[in-house]
Amino acid sequence: KLFCLPNGGTAVLPVQIPTRQRFFLELGWLVNPARRLRLSRHYDPRGAWESLTLVEETKITPLP
């Protein structure tokens, strides 16, 4: 489920974590109006942390 937080923040969290299934959590925040960061953690079927990914997004102004 996606939650919109104040000041451009976001959180993606499962409503319920099914037993013995992979899942992930993600947090996003605006660094400035043209730059956003997202941090995603992935867990294996046992609930053990598998990986952490940082994504940097940059807003590109379209050409006229």
HELIX and SHEET records of a PDB file:
HELIX    1   1 PRO A    6  GLY A    8  5                                   3    
SHEET    1   A 5 LEU A   2  LEU A   5  0                                        
SHEET    2   A 5 GLY A   9  VAL A  12 -1                                        
SHEET    3   A 5 PHE A  23  ASN A  32 -1                                        
SHEET    4   A 5 ARG A  35  TYR A  43 -1                                        
SHEET    5   A 5 TRP A  49  THR A  58 -1                                        
END                                                                             
